[in-house]
């Protein structure tokens, strides 16, 4: 192999290895941070989804928006009597060269009492089909459900969704999602999320 070609080959391999090391370190640091956050809350942390979230939550518009849905980096526990699961979620839209991956940080709360159906999707984000059917518009949001309840969520939670996302209520479950990874999605600490949502549902 000519010296110049060998030099280029070695440089390429070295750069690739450096990128792999940096990515691996960032993933390790992130997982360690999430595990610590879970421990501080008295929660548990899993790198992989032990709850089959994609299957059990298939009725939610976010989960049904694409194909190959995957949940990971799951934090689970209870706060003030509310079951809480927070996790990274991704799915694919399109196929072949037009395929895109969409990633969200998600907080899923299970309430004691069933709630009225609500779906709110920020128009700055990619809206699923349910949010484009029979929806009314409230500011930057498309809404299906009670307008008064939607306004209450907007007033309390809109800063969490500066880059898009959704709020959805089905029966006992409340799902909040914003683009990005868990911990990088604009959500405040989980105790504050739980306190805010509980207040909104009582109201």
N, C-alpha and C positions, 0 to 999 in steps of 0.2 A: 504493500500500500504506500503511495507517495506520502512524503512527510507532511505536506500541506493538508492532504485529505485526512491523514491520521490525526493531525492537530485539530481539525474541524470536528472529527468524530469524537475525540476525547472531550473537547469543549462542550459539545452537545450533550454527551452523556453526563458530564459534571453538572451542567445547568439543570438537566432533568432530575438528577439526584437531589440537587439543592432544593428544587421546587417541591419534590416529594417529601423531603425532610421538613420543610417549613409547613406544608399542608398537614402532615401528620402531627407536628407539634401543636398547631392551632387546634386541630380536632381534639387532641389529648387535653389541652388546656381548657377548652370549652366544656368537655365532658366532666372534667374535674370541677369546674366552676358550677355546673348544673348539679352535680352530686353534692357539693357543699351547700348550695341553695336549698336543695331538698332536705339535707340533714338539719339545716338551721330551722326549717319549718316543721321538722318531725315527719317529713314525707319520705318516700322511697324514690329511687332513680333507676331507670333501666335504659341502656343504650338502644335496645330493640323493644318493639311493642309487645308486651305480654298480654294485652287485652283484646287483640284483634280489632283495634279501633276502626280501621277502614271498613270492616264488615259490619260491626255493631252500629256504626254511625252512618251507614250508607244512605239513610233517608235525608241527611243534611245536604243542602244545596252545594256546599263547599266540597264535600266528599264525593258527590255525584257529578262534579263538574268536568271530569276528565277520565282518563284511564290510568292504570298502574298506580293507584294511590298507595302511599306508604307513610306510616307514622313512626317516629323515632325520637330518641332523647326524651323519654316520658318521665314526668314527675307526677306522683299521685299521693293523695292524702286527704285529710279533712281539716276544714277551717270553720269555726263557728257553726258546726253542724252541717256544713255543706261539703259534699264530696267534690274534690277538685282533681282534674287531670289537665296538665299542661304539656305540650309536646310540639315538636317540629312536624310539619306535614307537607308532603309534596305530591303532585300528580302531573301527568303529561297531557298536553292537548295537541291535536294534529298527529300526523304520521310522516315517516320518512324524513326528507330534508326540511320539512316545514314543522317538524315536531318541536315543541317548546316545553320546558319544565317550569312549573310554577311552585313556589315555596312560600309557606306561611308559618308564623308562630300562632299557636292555637291555645286557648283556655276553654275548657269544658267544665261546666258546673252542673251538678245534679241537685235539684231543689226538692223540698219535702212535699210541695203541692204542685199539681199540674197548672201550667200557665197557658194563656192564649197564644195561638200561633203568631209568630212574627218573623219576617225576613227583611233585613235591611242590608243593602249592598252599595258600597261607595262607588260612584260612577267613574272615579279615577282609576278603578281597578277593572279587571276582566270579569264581567258579570255572568253568572251562570244562567242557563235557560229559565229556571223558575223566576229569577229576578227580572227578567225581561218580559214576563207575561202578566198582564193585568196589574202592573205596578203603578203606584203614584209616585211623583217626585217631590221630595222634601229637601230643598237645597241641593247639596251634592250627592244625595242618596236616592236610590230607588227603594220603595217600601211596599211590602205586602203585609197587611195586618192593621192593627189599631193605630190610627194616626197619633192619638194622644200618647200612647205608650212609646211610639217611635220618637216623638218629640222629646220625651223625657230622657230616652237613651241618648239622643243627639246632644242635649244640653249637658249631660254628665260625662259622656264618653267620646265625643267627636275628636278631642285632641289625641286620643289613642290611635286614630286612623288617618293620620296626615298623609300616608302613602297608599291609602285604600284599605280594603278589607270588608268584613261583614259581621253582623250580629244576627243570630238566628235562635229562635225559641221553638222547641217542639216538646210538648207534654211537660215532663219534669226537667228537661235539659236545656241549658243555655250555652250556646257556642259563640265565642268571640274569636275572630281571626284577623291578622294583619300581615301584609307581605314581609318576608324576612324569616329569620330564625328565632326560635324561642329565646327571649332575653335580649333580642335586638329589634323588637317590633314596636317599641313605643309604649307597651303596657307598663303601668306602674307595678310595684311589688304585688304579689298575689293576695296578701291580706287586704290591700286596698281595693283590688278588683272585686273580691268577694263582698266586701262591705258595701261598695257602690251598687253592685248588682242586687244584693239583698234589699237595699233601700229602694231601688227602682221597682222591684217586684212587689214590695209591700205597698208602695205608693199606687 
